[in-house]
Amino acid sequence: MSKHIETVDLSSPSAAADLDRGLRAKGFVQLVNHGLAPELREAMITASDTFFALDKTTKSAFIHPESAANRGYRAKGSEALSYSLGEASPPDLFESFNSGPPPAAGNDSQLLADTPWPHDEVPALSTAALDYFHAASALASRLDVMVGEVIGAPWLAERSGQGTDTLASIHYRPGPDGTEEAVEGQQRMGAHSDYSSFTLLDADPVPGLQIVDSTGEWIGITPDEGAILMNVGDLLAVLTNDAWPSVLHRVVPMSAGAAPVKRSLAFFHYPNLDVEVATLPGFITNEHPEKYAAVTVEAHLTDKLLAPKERIESTGISTTGGRI
């Protein structure tokens, strides 16, 4: 069993109650018996490894030109995620390829951009990514039903997943000589909260990921083999008035104990762009007054995506669950 966080068996009759307890406690759980076939991960990791092994010039051709587009290649050092919290830091030491299905006709938001696939360079990547995406989307829909019942938002499943979800294949690795240079304050991925309803993280079971606990201490989270991490994002924190906290997390460099190579598949799941997210009445009491103003998914996501790329301070909602 993974230390520090609860394991939720999705085949158990008590899965909903276990999920509620685990997410209230830490904002993170690990899921088992989740139904995501291991061969989908293997195919995606193999295709991603091939892509990330390409030279920088070739990979850079697949950077999306629109800053708000959550699609395409992101080079090491191109973002600093701490800016999403309004905090400056050196650029992050990760690279990723973000993808999703083609946007539906009539969608004109930059957030619903098409993926610039490397069809000639890595023909297997689009097939592997879309196969994994659709399986993760089915799991997220199951979880939406469960979450909606637990928190009193039965509309959540019906009003989520219409084009905004993103699959990010993320690689952390040293340079060719096996070392990783990191200046003071630099992380592989800077401290941030996720912008989603929730995130499903299919990560290598190796050290590197850390979360902040209720005392303000950074603690390491290493998933069990075959388990998937699920963490609360900003939008569920707003809905629950931080009863389910969107906890700060980061990935530290090798000098702080991370494994030399670490790969993750992160599926970021959102309500539809036009949904206005506001705290549910059942989570507002005299002891816990409403913390957050209502915000549309589109406004929140646009602000949070632009800040790390453009190195500007986010002016959007900042959830502070789990921070001292």
Disulfide bonds with the S-S distance in Angstrom:
none
